[in-house]
C-alpha cells in the first residue's frame, strides 16, 4: 500500500500538470458501473456515480494536497471550495496523458476506472488493478470523519509532542510499538514499510509494548520515523510491487531498505524474524532490536 512518501510524490507530480485546469467530462469504466448497479460501490464511494459526475463537472482543480495517505484535489466551483478525496489502496495510480495508450504498463492500462477530461484536452486517469482504492466528492473535509482523526503530519512543529502524548494513551500503551506508530492518530502516514525501517534504525523490537519504551527512546524513534519518511520522499517512494508515480516511474527507496522483507540483518547477519503485528507482517532482527 502506498504510504506517505509515495502519496507525496504523486501529489508533487500531479500539481504542476493539472492545477488551474477544469474538469469538463468524467467517464467510469464498465467494471465500476456494473459494480454500482449491483450495489457494490467500487472505486467511487459516497452518493453514487451520477452525483459524483455532476458534482465535479466544470470544477476547476486549484491544487492537489496530501493529508497522511490521502490525496485531496481542491476544487473551485461556483465560488465554493470542494474536494475530491483519493486513497490509492493497494494498487491505485494516477496518470496525466493525452491518450490512455500512453500509459506504459499494460496492467495499468487494462485497469483504468476513472477518466477526467480536462480543459486542455488532456486526460487525468485513475487506474487501480485490485480496486481497493477509493474516490469521494466532499463538500467539506469534515464530511469524511476519518480525515478528522488523523494526527499531525510528521514534519509539523507539534508532531513530536503529539506523538509522545498519544503513546501514553491507554489505547496504545499496551499495544506493540509497531502497531502504535502505524496508527494515523499517533502520526500521519507511517505505514508498514517505513515503520519497519524506523524501528530497525532505533534498534527497537516491533513486538515490544509501547509502555516499555523510555521517553528518550520514544523521542529517538520519532526522529527515525521523520528521517526515513524524508528519505522515502527524496528517493521517489518505494515500489515494492505496484506503486508508480504520475509519470509511470517506479520509486527507488526499496533499494535503500535495510530490514523490510530482508532475510538477514545487515548489521550482524542474523536471520531476520517475522511476526504479524496489527495485521501486517513485520520483519526484525532479534539480536539488534530489543
Helices and strands as residue ranges (DSSP letters): H 4-18, E 23-28, H 30-37, E 43-44, H 49-56, E 60-67, E 70-77, E 80-87, E 92-97, G 100-102, H 106-109, E 112-118, E 123-128, E 134-138, G 141-143, H 145-148, H 159-166, H 170-173, H 177-181, H 192-202, G 210-212, H 215-234, G 253-255, E 273-277, E 280-284
